[in-house]
Every structure is written in structure tokens, then in C-alpha cells.
């Protein structure tokens, strides 16, 4: 089997400016007509985390502060394995500008984000992000 396509992204979140609740950022890619987390393929010599931060900035216009690693997604694309490394990341500053790759972003409550995600497999990363950690006990 061929080497997997390597990609990386983030479950990008912020506190709502209205009520302080957590909001999750999803991006809409018109090429695929799907809703997903910001992500993309690694460039030569780039680490997965560097790629994740670059893709978040390119796709959402936001800088972010990465935190915990989340489960890696593994699936097939056109018969070729793909591995996407994910991190939780808090949006720090920036503004979205539509582009050829991403025409819309949505800041959604976690339940709404879970429903909007096109690939059911992406819910694994969202659920891991929302799961209480050892420090939350």
C-alpha cells in the first residue's frame, strides 16, 4: 500500500463574544461542498503542527494558540490512505476573508458543529476536544 497522504488541522475554538460559551469554527469548501475543520496537506519539510497553524490561518484568517493533540483521523481518499493530525487551538486574532478554497466559516455551538460536520468521522476530534481532561476533575 502507498504511503499515506499527510495532513494536519485544528479544532479551532473561541469564546462567544455574546455569552462566553465555546464556539467551534467550521469551514465550507465549495470544491467539495462540505463542512469540516480547517486542515490541509503538509508541505515539504513542514511539521504537522506547523502545517495545522498555517492551514488555520490560510482557511480562516485567524491566528491561534495550539494546545492538546487530538486523535489522528485515518481514512481513504480515492483509494489512498490519508492521515490528518489534529490539535485543539484557541483563536487569538484575525478575520475571515472568503477565498477560492474556503468561501464560508461558521462559529457554532458544539452540538451545532457536530450536526454540521459533513464527515461523521470528524466527530471523533470534536468529542475528544469536548471530553473533560484530567485537570477538569
C-alpha positions in Angstrom: 0.0 0.0 0.0 1.2 3.5 -0.8 2.4 6.0 1.9 -0.4 7.9 3.4 -1.1 11.5 2.4 -0.2 13.5 5.5 -2.3 16.5 6.5 -3.0 18.5 9.7 -5.6 20.8 11.1 -7.2 22.2 14.2 -10.4 22.1 16.1 -10.4 25.9 16.3 -12.5 27.4 19.1 -13.2 30.7 20.8 -15.4 32.1 23.5 -18.6 33.7 22.1 -18.5 37.5 22.2 -22.1 37.4 23.4 -22.2 34.9 26.3 -18.7 33.4 26.7 -19.8 30.0 25.6 -17.4 27.9 23.5 -17.9 28.2 19.7 -16.3 25.8 17.2 -15.1 27.1 13.8 -16.0 25.0 10.7 -15.0 25.9 7.2 -17.1 25.4 4.0 -15.1 24.2 0.9 -17.1 24.9 -2.2 -14.9 22.4 -4.2 -16.3 19.6 -2.1 -19.4 21.3 -0.7 -18.5 20.1 2.7 -18.1 21.5 6.3 -15.0 20.5 8.1 -12.3 21.6 10.5 -9.6 23.8 8.9 -6.9 21.4 7.6 -4.6 20.7 4.7 -1.6 18.8 3.3 1.9 19.1 4.8 4.4 21.0 2.7 7.9 19.5 2.2 9.9 20.0 5.4 7.0 21.2 7.4 6.0 19.6 10.7 2.4 18.6 11.3 1.9 21.4 13.8 3.4 24.0 11.5 1.0 22.8 8.8 -2.0 22.9 11.1 -1.3 26.5 12.2 -0.6 27.6 8.5 -3.8 26.0 7.3 -5.9 27.6 10.1 -4.5 31.0 9.1 -5.0 30.4 5.3 -8.5 29.0 5.6 -10.0 31.1 8.5 -7.8 34.2 8.6 -7.2 33.5 12.3 -4.0 33.1 14.3 -4.4 30.6 17.1 -2.8 29.1 20.2 -2.4 25.3 19.8 -3.0 23.1 22.9 -3.7 19.4 23.3 -3.2 17.0 20.4 -6.4 15.3 19.4 -7.0 11.9 17.8 -5.5 11.4 14.3 -8.1 10.8 11.5 -7.3 8.0 9.1 -9.4 7.3 6.0 -9.1 6.6 2.3 -9.3 9.3 -0.4 -9.6 7.9 -3.9 -8.2 4.6 -2.6 -5.2 6.2 -1.0 -4.7 6.3 2.8 -4.8 9.8 4.4 -3.7 10.7 7.9 -4.8 14.0 9.4 -3.1 15.1 12.7 -5.3 17.5 14.8 -4.8 19.9 17.7 -7.2 21.9 19.8 -6.4 25.6 19.2 -7.9 28.8 20.5 -8.4 31.6 18.0 -6.4 34.6 19.1 -7.0 37.2 16.5 -7.8 37.7 12.8 -10.7 37.9 10.5 -12.1 35.6 7.8 -11.9 36.7 4.1 -13.5 34.4 1.6 -11.1 32.8 -0.9 -11.1 30.1 -3.6 -10.6 27.3 -1.2 -13.0 28.4 1.6 -16.0 30.5 0.9 -17.6 30.5 4.4 -16.8 29.9 8.0 -19.3 29.2 10.8 -18.8 29.7 14.5 -21.2 27.2 16.1 -22.1 25.7 19.4 -20.5 22.3 19.9 -23.9 20.5 19.3 -24.5 22.5 16.1 -20.9 21.9 14.9 -21.4 18.2 15.5 -24.5 18.2 13.3 -23.0 20.4 10.6 -19.8 18.3 10.1 -20.1 16.6 6.7 -17.8 13.6 7.6 -19.2 11.6 10.6 -15.6 10.6 11.3 -14.7 14.3 12.2 -16.9 14.0 15.2 -14.2 11.9 16.9 -11.9 15.1 17.1 -14.8 17.2 18.3 -15.8 14.7 21.0 -12.1 14.4 22.2 -11.9 18.2 22.3 -15.1 18.4 24.5 -14.2 15.5 26.8 -13.1 16.6 30.3 -9.4 16.3 30.8 -7.6 15.2 34.0 -7.4 18.8 35.2 -11.1 19.2 34.9 -11.9 16.5 37.5 
